[in-house]
Amino acid sequence: MRRLGHAGGMPSEPTTYPGYRFPAEVIHHATWLYHVFSLSLRDIELILAKRGGVVSHESIRRWCLPVFVKGLGFLVPT
């Protein structure tokens, strides 16, 4: 019997990214806010805090940097 909303055989998205301690949903939402709305890192920190997440602006910067650099076509050593 198949359940509604169940993608047959398709793996679901990981709940966390390897090497990160925050859920993938939080990381995705923070990077989305940063790139779509051009918010500052501290503004995103406040938005996530209001939703119950305790994330520093430095963590958000680390998450957003690789996405930005890949879009430019070159790599920066981390």
Buried (B, 14 or more C-beta within 10 A) or exposed (E): EEEEEEEEEEEEEEEEBEEEEBBEEBBEBBBEBBEEEEBEBEBBBEBBEEEEBEBEBEBBEEBBEEEEEEEEEEEEEE
